[in-house]
Amino acid sequence: MSVTVRVPAKVNVQLAVGAARPDGFHDLASVFLAVGLYDEVTVTPADRLRITCSGPDAAQVPLDASNLAARAASALAARHGIAPGVHLHIDKDIPVAGGMAGGSADGAAALLACDALWGTGTPRDELLALCAELGSDVPFSLVGGAALGTGRGERLTPVEVGGTFHWVFAVADGGLSTPAVYREFDRLTEGTRVPEPVASDALLDALRTGDAKALAASLGNDLQAAALSLRPSLAATLAAGTEAGALAALVSGSGPTTAFLTEDAATADRVAAALTASGTCRTARTATSPARGATVV
């Protein structure tokens, strides 16, 4: 017997970042949108916990206890007083270390899959609490759709979305460390007053009405300057996508994946082709949003 869970990537259509807290984290107002690029995690009974991975970036995925999927399985097993005897196989299609919550997605998928496999029947609020312990983006990977994340991003309020949005994601060579990007944000903002993070009313209205042009005008990422500081070549990728006809461009989360909002599917295809031809990224992928959260398939 095995259980497979499909889980989406995310893009932060707004990422407002506050000053560093005493615990080293930052308060956020993060508007998450799940997008139709997916990992699948399959769990099968085994004599011990082990992980395998396949897919384009499989070589970059850690196959030890540091993997969020492994940590998720161990956390759920500990909660129920059972041994985490399971083989986790990750079929990876979300860019690795790309600012699209691929690792967090795998953690959420492993929780849901192990809960189904073991028949532990963990209530949804307990699963979300476990997600929050695993990482700031993990709860949203479980929930999907669209949500405003506050605190570290783990406290979620659902956001209404009134239509389908079309995206292109340009995948960079290599990843960016999220902690390194936050450290660079702290360095760049040192000595300045960092405002309290607040969700944009204009952006929330644009999502609610399904207005791509209004959403394009209100996208924002407070980590973009830090990501560009660490990876200046991303500026050329952002420019190439904008010149090809995207309504707006931004770094996705902590990067280095860059996201391009387009008016429709045909424009998304054209922008993806132009980005691929530009030589400024490794590959470009199209996707739509919102997408369902972690789901047993």
C-alpha positions in Angstrom: 0.0 0.0 0.0 1.1 3.5 -0.7 -0.3 7.1 -0.6 0.6 9.9 -3.0 0.0 13.6 -2.2 0.2 16.3 -4.8 1.2 19.7 -3.6 1.6 23.1 -5.3 4.3 25.8 -5.5 3.6 29.3 -4.3 4.3 32.8 -5.3 4.2 35.8 -2.9 2.2 38.4 -4.7 3.1 40.6 -1.8 5.9 40.1 0.7 6.0 42.9 3.2 8.9 42.4 5.7 9.3 44.0 9.1 12.4 44.6 11.1 14.3 41.6 12.6 12.7 40.4 15.9 14.7 39.4 19.0 14.3 35.7 17.9 15.9 36.5 14.5 12.7 36.1 12.6 10.9 39.0 10.8 7.2 39.8 11.1 5.6 39.5 7.7 2.5 40.4 5.7 2.8 37.8 3.0 0.0 37.3 0.4 0.5 33.7 -0.9 -0.9 32.4 -4.1 -0.6 28.7 -4.9 0.4 28.1 -8.5 0.0 25.0 -10.7 3.6 23.6 -10.5 3.6 20.5 -8.4 5.6 18.1 -6.4 4.2 14.6 -5.6 5.2 12.8 -2.4 4.5 9.0 -2.2 4.8 7.2 1.1 5.2 3.4 1.4 5.6 1.3 4.6 9.3 0.5 5.3 11.5 -0.8 8.1 13.0 2.6 8.6 12.7 6.2 7.4 14.3 6.8 4.1 14.0 9.3 1.2 14.4 9.1 -2.5 13.9 11.8 -5.1 13.4 12.1 -8.9 12.9 15.0 -11.2 14.9 17.8 -12.9 16.6 19.1 -9.8 16.7 15.9 -7.8 20.5 16.0 -7.3 20.0 19.2 -5.2 17.5 17.7 -2.8 19.0 16.5 0.6 18.2 12.9 1.3 18.9 12.9 5.0 17.1 14.0 8.2 17.4 17.7 7.2 14.8 17.2 4.4 11.5 18.8 5.5 9.5 15.7 4.3 11.6 13.5 6.6 11.2 16.0 9.5 7.4 16.0 8.9 7.2 12.2 9.0 9.2 12.1 12.1 7.2 14.8 13.8 3.9 13.2 13.0 5.1 9.8 14.2 6.4 11.3 17.5 3.0 13.0 17.9 1.2 9.6 17.8 3.9 7.6 19.5 4.7 5.4 16.6 7.9 4.6 14.6 8.5 6.6 11.4 8.9 3.5 9.3 8.2 4.9 5.9 9.8 5.3 2.4 9.2 8.8 1.1 9.6 9.3 -2.6 9.6 12.9 -3.9 8.8 13.5 -7.5 10.1 17.0 -7.8 8.9 19.5 -10.3 9.0 22.7 -8.1 12.3 24.6 -8.5 14.7 23.8 -5.7 15.9 26.7 -3.5 13.9 29.0 -5.8 11.7 31.0 -3.5 8.6 28.9 -4.4 8.4 26.8 -1.2 9.3 23.5 -2.8 10.8 22.1 0.4 7.9 23.4 2.4 5.5 21.8 -0.1 7.2 18.4 0.4 6.9 18.8 4.2 3.2 19.5 4.0 2.7 16.6 1.5 4.6 14.2 3.7 2.4 15.1 6.7 -0.8 14.5 4.8 0.4 11.4 3.1 1.8 9.8 6.3 -1.4 10.7 8.2 -3.4 8.8 5.5 -1.0 5.9 5.4 -0.9 5.4 9.1 -4.6 6.1 9.7 -3.7 8.5 12.5 -6.6 10.8 11.7 -4.9 14.0 12.9 -7.3 16.9 13.1 -6.7 19.7 10.5 -5.8 22.3 13.2 -3.1 19.9 14.6 -1.7 19.3 11.1 -1.5 23.0 10.7 0.3 23.4 14.0 2.8 20.7 13.0 3.3 22.6 9.7 4.0 25.8 11.6 6.6 24.0 13.7 8.3 22.7 10.6 8.6 26.1 8.8 6.9 29.4 8.0 5.7 28.5 4.5 4.6 24.9 5.3 1.1 25.7 6.5 0.2 27.5 3.3 1.5 24.5 1.3 -1.1 22.4 3.1 -3.9 24.9 2.6 -3.2 26.3 -1.0 -5.5 28.7 -2.8 -4.7 32.2 -1.6 -4.0 33.5 1.9 -2.6 36.3 3.9 0.2 35.0 6.2 1.2 37.1 9.3 3.6 36.5 12.1 6.4 34.6 10.4 3.9 33.9 7.6 2.5 30.8 9.4 -0.7 32.4 10.7 -3.1 32.2 7.7 -6.3 34.1 6.8 -8.0 32.9 3.5 -8.1 35.4 0.7 -10.8 35.5 -2.0 -9.7 35.1 -5.6 -12.1 36.0 -8.4 -10.4 34.6 -11.4 -7.5 32.8 -12.9 -4.1 34.5 -13.1 -1.4 33.5 -15.7 2.2 33.3 -14.7 5.6 32.6 -16.1 8.4 31.5 -13.8 12.0 31.9 -14.9 14.2 29.4 -13.1 17.8 30.6 -12.4 20.9 28.5 -12.3 21.6 27.6 -8.7 19.6 28.6 -5.6 19.6 31.3 -3.0 19.6 30.7 0.7 16.6 32.2 2.4 18.5 33.0 5.6 21.2 34.7 3.5 18.6 36.9 1.7 17.1 37.9 5.0 20.6 38.8 6.4 21.2 40.9 3.3 17.8 42.6 3.9 18.9 43.4 7.4 22.2 44.8 6.1 20.5 47.0 3.5 18.0 48.4 5.9 20.4 48.9 8.8 20.0 52.3 10.3 16.6 52.9 8.7 13.1 52.7 10.1 11.5 49.5 8.7 7.7 50.0 8.6 5.3 47.5 10.1 4.3 45.0 7.4 0.7 45.5 6.2 -1.2 43.8 3.4 -2.1 46.1 0.5 -5.8 46.8 0.1 -5.4 47.4 -3.6 -3.7 44.0 -4.0 -6.4 42.2 -2.1 -9.1 44.0 -4.2 -7.3 43.0 -7.4 -7.3 39.3 -6.3 -10.9 39.4 -5.3 -12.0 40.9 -8.6 -9.6 38.8 -10.7 -8.1 41.9 -12.3 -4.7 41.0 -13.7 -3.7 44.6 -14.5 -4.7 45.9 -11.1 -2.7 43.0 -9.5 0.3 43.8 -11.7 0.2 47.4 -10.4 0.2 46.3 -6.7 2.7 43.4 -6.6 5.5 43.9 -4.1 8.4 42.1 -2.6 10.5 43.7 0.2 13.2 41.0 -0.3 13.7 41.8 -4.0 16.5 44.4 -3.4 18.3 41.9 -1.2 18.0 39.1 -3.7 19.2 41.4 -6.5 22.1 42.5 -4.3 23.2 38.9 -3.9 22.4 37.9 -7.5 22.7 41.0 -9.7 22.1 38.9 -12.9 18.4 38.6 -11.9 17.9 42.2 -13.1 18.5 41.1 -16.7 15.9 38.3 -16.3 13.3 40.7 -14.9 14.0 43.1 -17.8 13.7 40.3 -20.5 10.3 39.2 -19.3 9.0 42.7 -19.0 10.2 43.5 -22.5 8.5 40.4 -23.8 5.1 41.6 -22.7 4.6 40.7 -19.1 2.3 43.0 -17.1 4.7 42.9 -14.1 7.8 41.1 -12.9 9.2 40.4 -9.5 11.5 38.0 -7.6 9.5 35.1 -6.1 9.9 35.2 -2.4 13.6 35.0 -1.5 14.5 34.1 -5.1 16.2 33.4 -7.3 13.2 32.3 -9.4 11.5 35.3 -11.0 7.8 35.6 -11.6 6.0 37.3 -14.5 2.3 38.1 -14.5 0.7 38.1 -17.9 -2.7 39.0 -19.3 -3.6 35.6 -20.7 -2.2 32.1 -21.6 -1.0 33.1 -25.0 1.0 36.0 -23.7 2.4 33.7 -21.0 3.6 31.3 -23.7 5.3 34.1 -25.6 7.0 35.5 -22.5 8.3 32.0 -21.6 9.7 31.5 -25.1 11.4 34.9 -25.0 12.9 34.3 -21.5 14.2 30.9 -22.6 15.8 32.5 -25.7 17.2 35.4 -23.8 19.9 33.3 -22.1 19.1 35.0 -18.8 17.6 31.9 -17.1 17.9 28.1 -17.1 14.3 27.5 -18.1 10.9 29.2 -18.0 7.7 27.6 -17.0 4.1 28.7 -17.3 1.4 28.1 -14.7 -1.9 29.4 -13.5 -3.2 30.3 -10.1 -4.9 29.8 -7.7 -4.2 26.0 -7.2 -5.5 23.5 -4.6 -3.3 22.8 -1.6 -1.9 19.4 -0.7 -4.3 16.7 -1.9 -4.3 12.9 -1.8 -4.4 11.7 -5.4 
